[in-house]
Amino acid sequence: MSPAQPLPHRPIATIAAIVGLSLSAPVLAEKYEIDVRNSGMTATPVEQEAPAYPQSLEDSGQEGWVRMHFVVAPDGRAIDPLIIDSSGGAAFEDEARKALASWRFTPPESGNEDAHNLVNIRSEIRSSRDSATRSFRRDHQRIVLDLVHERNEDARAKMDKLYETGGFNTYESTMLWLMMGRVDGAENNDVGKLECYRRALAVSTPSTLRVENKRSLLEKIFELEDQFGHYTNALQAFRSLTAASGEIDVSEEVTARAAQIQELVDGDENIVATAAIYNPCNCEAGEPLWYYKPSRRTFSFANLSGNVERFEARCENHRVQGPVEAGTEWALAPEWGSCRVFVFGDDGATFEFVEHPTGAEDDAPTAVVNDDVLDPRNRGQRS
């Protein structure tokens, strides 16, 4: 790869906005939380209209959450959104995309794209968002009993039926994703289990996930990220776990493993992440992908299975894309700043993401910083 002309490095900034709205009955109350993390100091919001609540869901009381990655164009427009996670259904994703198209930011100082931006949009409309309905609790308990008695097929059938009912508030969505993770785990689908656990943590709030449960969830996420070689994510889960634990010590086993992972990241051997492409978007405009913040600046792909088409690296002040070919190495120039790599292909395709050690001729800093994508409420860290 031929690196583009180096651009000035800019530190990361975090911008958060809370927007309150009201709707007519039957919606009791509505609040949108729009939390933007962008990598350019000058890419501050000028216009940031909240998305509309989907009219088709007003009677159901469904609450939603959407995470998108986007690019700030040289003229300040928000472009090229990617839905990378969501809860609540396609209607929330569609409204988030529509709103993003109208957003405007101050143009990046470099005159080029600011390509590494993340937004979380949460919609809450029900006054009883911190409790579950009687029917939800009943269905949830039945699934638990099926799992306890190893009736995994029955648990899956009940889980799918419950998911299709919709109308979940924030608390129910948190419990739903936790239970879906347990069902996937019972089916030995650790890829799905990790995805569900990540989503449960992201959609939760301090009032819907107690501290002790949050610690337990973060520990499970740490173990799964480690299992797949997602070392950047594992270290972030460990930092979040340490922060959530307060005065309670993290287990010696987890602490020791985190230290080993850090040694691997800092070492001179290749580190290999096992990756599976999936479609996180419920909308028609969605594209199956896998995304990751690498811990090193040179990477390649190996052991491709299925259709793995292309990748795109979105960095603070540059983006680059190319075909995915086994053995071809790609480098992220240090001047590009922090980067996130997206890989596109068919749902279910797998590959290995290989990070190569820093060469003797290259003393570039790592491509990552502390990343709060797992837990947006940990304000001590950045994305």
N, C-alpha and C positions, 0 to 999 in steps of 0.2 A: 504494500500500500504506500502511496506517496502522500505524506502528511501535507495538510493544507498550510497556508501561511500562518505562522504563529500569531495568536491574538493575546492581548493583555489578560492576565489572570484576575478574576474578580472574586472576592469572598462571597460566601453564601448568606442570604438574608431570609428571615422568616416573617411572613405577613399573614395576619389572621383577621378575619372580619366576621362579625355576627350580624345577621340580618333577620329582623322580625317581621312577619307578615300575618294577615288575618284573612280568613275565608268565610263565606256564608255557610250556614248549616247544610249538611249534618256534621261538618268538621268542627270539633270543639275548639281547637287552637292549633296554630301552626307556627313552627319555628324552623328556619333554615340556618345551618351553621356552614359557612364556607371558609375553609382553611387552606390557604395557598402557601406552598413552600417553593420558592424559586431561587435560582442560583445566581441571579444578577442583582447587585445592589440597586441598580436604577430601574429594574423591571417591577415597579410598584403599580398597583391597580389605579386606574383612572375611572373606568366604568366597570362595574361588576354586579350586574343585575342577577338577582336570585332566580333560579329556575321556577317555573310554574308547578304547582302541585298537579299531578295527573288527574284530570277530571274523571277518568274511568275508575279511579280507585277511591273516590270520596266516600262512597257508601261502605267500603270495606274497612277503612281506618288503617290501611297498610302504611307502615313507615319505611323509609328507604335510606340507603347509603350508597354512594358511588365514589370510586377513586379513579381519576383520570390523569394521564400524563399528557402534556401539551408543550408546544413551542411558541415562544413570543417572537413574532416576525419583526424585521427591522423597523416597520412602521407602527409597532405596538399592538398589532392584532394577535389574538390567541388563535393558533391554527394547529392542524394535524392532531386532534385529540385521539388518544388510545384509552379505551376502557380497560383497566387492568384488574379491577375487582369491583364487586357490587353486591348488594343485598336488597331485595324488595321487588325485583322484576325489571323487565325491559322498559316499562313506562318511565321509571325514574332515570334510566340511562338516556332515553331519548330526550327528556326534558333537560338533563344536564348538558347534553351535546348542543341543544338549541341555545341554552343560556351562554355557554362558552363562546359560541360564534359571535356574540355581541360584546364580549369583554374587550377592554382596551387597557393597555399598560403604557407606561412611559417608554419610549423607544430605547433599546439598549445603547449604551454609550459607544460601543464599538462600531455601531452601524450595521452589525450582522445579527444573525439569529441568536436568541437566548434559548437554547434547545433543551434545557433540563429543568422542567417545572412539574410539580405534582399538586393536585388539588383533591381534597376530601370534601364531599358535599353530603350533609346529613339532614334528613327531613323528619321532623317529629310533629305529630298532629294530635296525639291522644293524651288526655290528662292522666290516664292510668298506665303510662308507658313503663313503669317500674314493677308491674305485676302481670301475671298471666291469667287468662280466662280459665274458668272451670273446665271447659272442654279441652283446652290445650293441655292443662295439667293432667287430665285423664288420659289423653292420647300419649303424652310423654311418658307417663308411668307404665303404660302397657308396652311401650317399646323397651323401656328399661328391663321389665320382667322377661321379655323375649330374649334379650341379650344375656341376662343372668342365667337363663335356662338353655342358652346356646341355640335358640330357635332363630338363627340368623336370617333365614329367608322370610320368616314372618315379620321380623324386625324391619327388614328392608321394605316389605310391602306396606307396612304401617307408616314407615318413615316417608315413603314416596307419596302416600295418600295425604299425610299431614302437610307436607310441603306444598301440595297442589291447592290446599284450601286457602292459603294466603291470609291477608288481613292481620299480619303480625305487628306488634309494637316492638320497641327496641329490646325490651327484656326477652320477649318471646323469640326474636330473631337470634339473640345471643344463645339462648338455650337450644334453639333449633340447630344452629351450626355446630355446637358442641355435641349434640346427639348424632348428627350426621357424621361427624368425625369418628364417633364411637362405632357406628354401624360400618363405616368404611374400614376401620381397624379390624372389626370382627371378620370382615371379608378379605383380610390381608391386603387391602388396598392402601398402602401407606402414603402413596402420592395424593390420593383423595383425602386421606386423613389429615395430612399436613395442610392442604388447601383449606379444608373446613376449619381447622383450628386457627389458622391465620385469620380467617374471616370472622370467626367468633370473637377473637381479641380485638380486631379492628372495629367491629360494629358495636362492641360493648361500651358502656359508660361506667364511671365509678359506682353508680348506684345500681347497675344491673349485673356487675361482676365483683363480688367481694374480694378483698385483698388476698385472702388465703387461696381463693379459687383462681385468682389471676396468677399468683405465684406458681400454682400447680400447672396451669395451662402454659405458662412461659417455659417451665421446665420440660414439658412434653414437646413444645415447639423446638426448643434447643436440641433435644435428642434427635428429633426427626430431621432438622436441618443438618446436623452433624452426620446422620446416617447417609444422606444424599450428597455429602461433600459441599454443601452450601455454607462454606465457612464464614463468609461475610455476614450472612443472615444469622448463623449460629452465635457469632460473637455479639451481634446486636441483641439477640434474645437474652444472652447472658447479661449484658449491660442493663437491659430492661428488668430482668429478674433481680439483679442486685439492687436497682433503684426501688423496685416494688417491695423488696424484703425489709428495707429499713434497718432496724436493729437486729433483725433475725438473720443469722448467718445462712448463706447459701450452702448446700451440702458440699462436703469435701470432694465427693466424686465429680460433681458438676464443675466445681471450681478448678479441679485438677485437669479435667478434660478441656476446659476453656483455655487454660494455659498451654496445653499441648497444641490446640488448634492455632493459637497465636504464634507458637514456634513454627508450625508448618507454613503459615502465611508468610512469616518473616524469613523462612529458609530458602534453600537453593534447589529444591526439587519441584517438579510440576505438581500442581494441585488440580484435582479432577472433580468436577461437579456432575452428577447424574441429572439429566434434564428431561422433562416430558412436556410437550406442547399441549395446551388445552385452551378452550374458549371461555374466558371469564365473563364475556358479555352475553346477555340474554337477547340483545337487539340484533336486527338484521345487518346492521353496519359493523358488527363485531368481527374481529379477525383472530383466529387462534394464535396464541403466542406463548413465549416463556420470557421472563425478564429477570435481570440480575444486576447488582452493582459489584463489579469485579474488584478483587483486592489488589490486582496487579494490572499493568498497562499493556501487556502483550498476551494475546490469547489465540487459540485455534479450536477447531472442532474435530471430534473423532467418533467412531462407532455410530454412524448415522443409521437409523432404522425408520423407514417410512419417509414421507415427503417433508424434508426440512429445507425450505426454499432460500431464505435470505435473512440477514440481520441488519439492524440499524442501531448505531451507538449514538445516543443523545448526550452531549456534554454541555458544560456551562456556556461555551461560546462557539461551539462547532458541532456538526453531526456528520457522520459518515455511514455509508451502507454498502453492502456487497453480498455476493452469493455465499451460501454456506457450503464449503468444500472441505472434506476431510484433509487435515494436514496443513492447510494454508494458514499462515500466521498473520495476524492483524495487530497493529500497534496503535495505541491511543496516545497522542502527543501530550507531554506534560502540560503544555500551554493551554490545552483544552479544558483543564480543570476536572472536577468530579464528573463521572459518566455513569450512565445506565445503559445496559445492552439489552435489546429486544430481539428475539429470534422468532421468525414466522414460518408457518408450514401447516400441515394437516393436523387436526385434532388427534392426539394419541401418538404422534411421531415422537421418537426419542433420540437422544444424542448425548455425547459427553462434551462439556465445556471445559477446556484445558487452559489453565492459567500458567504462563511460563515465568520463571524467576527473572529478576532484574539482572541484566548482564553487567559485566565489569565496566563496560563503556557507557552504561546508562544508570545514573543515580537519581532517576526521576522519582518523585514521591508517589505513593500509592494512589490509585484512582478513586479511592473511597474515603469518606469521612464518616463519623458517627451518623447512623441512619435511623430515623424514627418512623420508618414506614410500618413497622410492626405495631407500634403504639403511639399514635399521634398526640397523646396527652403528656408524653415525656418531653417537656419543653427544653430540657437541658441538652438535647441532641438535635442534629440537623439532618436534612435530607438533600 
